[in-house]
Amino acid sequence: MELDLAAAELKAVLNRLRRAQGQISGVIRMIEEGRDCEEVVTQLAAASRALDRAGFAIIATGLQQCLTEVENGSRTPEDRDEMRGRLEKLFLSLA
């Protein structure tokens, strides 16, 4: 399955991933500085949410692409069913 993200979708996913990267760097710094456990966990939860959102955006784009390809005839309904199963498995891996 090849992922073809439009410029706007790509920018949104990359922004979420960069946000998570910054949050993870912050978590590492906080741990190294011996910061409060609650603050560290709060920051870690924010990073986790940002990663989840990026993953869901990628899966949603894959699903949209698959449906578009079926509508324009470049995928058969059987291909669509196989792709749906793969995307569902990816979705559940994030849940």
GROMACS elastic network, one bead per residue, 0.5 to 0.9 nm:
[ bonds ]
;  ai    aj funct       b0    kb
    1    62     6  0.81573   500
    1    83     6  0.79732   500
    2    62     6  0.83061   500
    3    58     6  0.80048   500
    3    61     6  0.77970   500
    3    62     6  0.63291   500
    3    65     6  0.82587   500
    4    10     6  0.89204   500
    4    61     6  0.80624   500
    4    62     6  0.79375   500
    4    65     6  0.78777   500
    5     8     6  0.79707   500
    5     9     6  0.57917   500
    5    10     6  0.54424   500
    5    58     6  0.81792   500
    5    61     6  0.70514   500
    5    62     6  0.86228   500
    6     9     6  0.52346   500
    6    10     6  0.59546   500
    6    11     6  0.85064   500
    7    10     6  0.50848   500
    7    11     6  0.60875   500
    7    12     6  0.86614   500
    8    11     6  0.51384   500
    8    12     6  0.62746   500
    8    13     6  0.87358   500
    9    12     6  0.51696   500
    9    13     6  0.62311   500
    9    14     6  0.85689   500
    9    57     6  0.79712   500
    9    58     6  0.85056   500
    9    61     6  0.80947   500
   10    13     6  0.52126   500
   10    14     6  0.60406   500
   10    15     6  0.84699   500
   10    58     6  0.88682   500
   11    14     6  0.51542   500
   11    15     6  0.60184   500
   11    16     6  0.86300   500
   12    15     6  0.51230   500
   12    16     6  0.63033   500
   12    17     6  0.87092   500
   12    54     6  0.80701   500
   12    57     6  0.85521   500
   13    16     6  0.51758   500
   13    17     6  0.62394   500
   13    18     6  0.86237   500
   13    53     6  0.82071   500
   13    54     6  0.51856   500
   13    55     6  0.81565   500
   13    57     6  0.68411   500
   13    58     6  0.74085   500
   14    17     6  0.50161   500
   14    18     6  0.60240   500
   14    19     6  0.84586   500
   14    54     6  0.78594   500
   15    18     6  0.50762   500
   15    19     6  0.60567   500
   15    20     6  0.85781   500
   15    54     6  0.87052   500
   16    19     6  0.50423   500
   16    20     6  0.62196   500
   16    21     6  0.85828   500
   16    50     6  0.56142   500
   16    51     6  0.69090   500
   16    53     6  0.73185   500
   16    54     6  0.58206   500
   17    20     6  0.50428   500
   17    21     6  0.60888   500
   17    22     6  0.86481   500
   17    47     6  0.89270   500
   17    50     6  0.67933   500
   17    51     6  0.62501   500
   17    53     6  0.89858   500
   17    54     6  0.65113   500
   18    22     6  0.61901   500
   18    23     6  0.85422   500
   19    22     6  0.51744   500
   19    23     6  0.61938   500
   19    24     6  0.86358   500
   19    47     6  0.74804   500
   19    50     6  0.69331   500
   19    51     6  0.87499   500
   20    24     6  0.60403   500
   20    25     6  0.85052   500
   20    46     6  0.76262   500
   20    48     6  0.72728   500
   20    49     6  0.82171   500
   20    50     6  0.54543   500
   20    51     6  0.61731   500
   21    24     6  0.51607   500
   21    25     6  0.62082   500
   21    26     6  0.85712   500
   21    47     6  0.75098   500
   21    51     6  0.89745   500
   22    25     6  0.50726   500
   22    26     6  0.61609   500
   22    27     6  0.86886   500
   22    47     6  0.82717   500
   23    27     6  0.62076   500
   23    28     6  0.87228   500
   23    43     6  0.64604   500
   23    44     6  0.71201   500
   23    46     6  0.72708   500
   23    47     6  0.54167   500
   24    28     6  0.62751   500
   24    29     6  0.85892   500
   24    43     6  0.77905   500
   24    44     6  0.67397   500
   24    47     6  0.61887   500
   24    48     6  0.89128   500
   25    28     6  0.51669   500
   25    29     6  0.62227   500
   25    30     6  0.85735   500
   26    29     6  0.50533   500
   26    30     6  0.60208   500
   26    31     6  0.85986   500
   26    40     6  0.86106   500
   26    43     6  0.75950   500
   26    44     6  0.87582   500
   27    30     6  0.50012   500
   27    31     6  0.61730   500
   27    32     6  0.85693   500
   27    39     6  0.88429   500
   27    40     6  0.58466   500
   27    41     6  0.81948   500
   27    43     6  0.62740   500
   27    44     6  0.62808   500
   27    47     6  0.88520   500
   28    31     6  0.52093   500
   28    32     6  0.61848   500
   28    33     6  0.86132   500
   28    40     6  0.87042   500
   29    32     6  0.50651   500
   29    33     6  0.61247   500
   29    34     6  0.86271   500
   29    35     6  0.87564   500
   30    33     6  0.50664   500
   30    34     6  0.61908   500
   30    35     6  0.52242   500
   30    36     6  0.81137   500
   30    39     6  0.83127   500
   30    40     6  0.64412   500
   31    34     6  0.50315   500
   31    35     6  0.59582   500
   31    36     6  0.84397   500
   31    37     6  0.84059   500
   31    40     6  0.70578   500
   32    35     6  0.77871   500
   34    37     6  0.83846   500
   35    38     6  0.86233   500
   35    39     6  0.71184   500
   35    40     6  0.69503   500
   36    39     6  0.54143   500
   36    40     6  0.64309   500
   36    41     6  0.88538   500
   37    40     6  0.51001   500
   37    41     6  0.61611   500
   37    42     6  0.85458   500
   38    41     6  0.52046   500
   38    42     6  0.60718   500
   38    43     6  0.86203   500
   39    42     6  0.51258   500
   39    43     6  0.62421   500
   39    44     6  0.85741   500
   40    43     6  0.52309   500
   40    44     6  0.60939   500
   40    45     6  0.86112   500
   41    45     6  0.60300   500
   41    46     6  0.85871   500
   42    45     6  0.51564   500
   42    46     6  0.63801   500
   42    47     6  0.88434   500
   43    46     6  0.51048   500
   43    47     6  0.63935   500
   43    48     6  0.87227   500
   44    47     6  0.50990   500
   44    48     6  0.62206   500
   44    49     6  0.87237   500
   45    49     6  0.62289   500
   45    50     6  0.86819   500
   46    49     6  0.51560   500
   46    50     6  0.62922   500
   46    51     6  0.87536   500
   47    50     6  0.51242   500
   47    51     6  0.62986   500
   47    52     6  0.86500   500
   48    51     6  0.51720   500
   48    52     6  0.61691   500
   48    53     6  0.86475   500
   49    53     6  0.60976   500
   49    54     6  0.85959   500
   50    53     6  0.51821   500
   50    54     6  0.62874   500
   50    55     6  0.86907   500
   51    54     6  0.51404   500
   51    55     6  0.62180   500
   51    56     6  0.86587   500
   52    55     6  0.50470   500
   52    56     6  0.61094   500
   52    57     6  0.85499   500
   52    94     6  0.64228   500
   52    95     6  0.83223   500
   53    56     6  0.50679   500
   53    57     6  0.60906   500
   53    58     6  0.86119   500
   54    57     6  0.51274   500
   54    58     6  0.62999   500
   54    59     6  0.87437   500
   55    58     6  0.51433   500
   55    59     6  0.62516   500
   55    60     6  0.85961   500
   55    90     6  0.88044   500
   55    91     6  0.81154   500
   55    94     6  0.72631   500
   56    59     6  0.50483   500
   56    60     6  0.60003   500
   56    61     6  0.85072   500
   56    91     6  0.69621   500
   56    94     6  0.77312   500
   57    60     6  0.50831   500
   57    61     6  0.61698   500
   57    62     6  0.86326   500
   58    61     6  0.51466   500
   58    62     6  0.62690   500
   58    63     6  0.87310   500
   59    63     6  0.61856   500
   59    64     6  0.85970   500
   59    87     6  0.64433   500
   59    88     6  0.86467   500
   59    90     6  0.73161   500
   59    91     6  0.67532   500
   60    63     6  0.50799   500
   60    64     6  0.61451   500
   60    65     6  0.85750   500
   60    87     6  0.86631   500
   61    64     6  0.50628   500
   61    65     6  0.61020   500
   61    66     6  0.85610   500
   62    65     6  0.50974   500
   62    66     6  0.61487   500
   62    67     6  0.87069   500
   62    83     6  0.88579   500
   62    87     6  0.74393   500
   63    66     6  0.50807   500
   63    67     6  0.62742   500
   63    68     6  0.86170   500
   63    83     6  0.80386   500
   63    84     6  0.71724   500
   63    87     6  0.69493   500
   64    67     6  0.52288   500
   64    68     6  0.61618   500
   64    69     6  0.86140   500
   65    68     6  0.50919   500
   65    69     6  0.61078   500
   65    70     6  0.86914   500
   66    69     6  0.51540   500
   66    70     6  0.63607   500
   66    71     6  0.87564   500
   66    75     6  0.76968   500
   66    79     6  0.87422   500
   66    80     6  0.64046   500
   66    83     6  0.71022   500
   66    84     6  0.80237   500
   67    70     6  0.51737   500
   67    71     6  0.62648   500
   67    72     6  0.87694   500
   67    75     6  0.86541   500
   67    80     6  0.72393   500
   68    71     6  0.50726   500
   68    72     6  0.62357   500
   68    73     6  0.85534   500
   68    74     6  0.87224   500
   68    75     6  0.88302   500
   69    72     6  0.52522   500
   69    73     6  0.60719   500
   69    74     6  0.51442   500
   69    75     6  0.53986   500
   69    76     6  0.84648   500
   69    80     6  0.85293   500
   70    73     6  0.51079   500
   70    74     6  0.60036   500
   70    76     6  0.59924   500
   70    77     6  0.66086   500
   70    79     6  0.83291   500
   70    80     6  0.67199   500
   71    74     6  0.78278   500
   71    75     6  0.79785   500
   72    75     6  0.78244   500
   73    76     6  0.67877   500
   75    78     6  0.79868   500
   75    79     6  0.58352   500
   75    80     6  0.66039   500
   76    79     6  0.50859   500
   76    80     6  0.62721   500
   76    81     6  0.87360   500
   77    81     6  0.61992   500
   77    82     6  0.86617   500
   78    81     6  0.50800   500
   78    82     6  0.62946   500
   78    83     6  0.85808   500
   79    82     6  0.51114   500
   79    83     6  0.60787   500
   79    84     6  0.84629   500
   80    83     6  0.50284   500
   80    84     6  0.59347   500
   80    85     6  0.85504   500
   81    85     6  0.62473   500
   81    86     6  0.87144   500
   82    85     6  0.51881   500
   82    86     6  0.63899   500
   82    87     6  0.87269   500
   83    86     6  0.50321   500
   83    87     6  0.60698   500
   83    88     6  0.84160   500
   84    87     6  0.50925   500
   84    88     6  0.59479   500
   84    89     6  0.85331   500
   85    88     6  0.50508   500
   85    89     6  0.62095   500
   85    90     6  0.86858   500
   86    89     6  0.51398   500
   86    90     6  0.63276   500
   86    91     6  0.86511   500
   87    91     6  0.60467   500
   87    92     6  0.85720   500
   88    92     6  0.61469   500
   88    93     6  0.85713   500
   89    92     6  0.51676   500
   89    93     6  0.62352   500
   89    94     6  0.89724   500
   90    93     6  0.50575   500
   90    94     6  0.67758   500
   91    94     6  0.54234   500
   91    95     6  0.65547   500
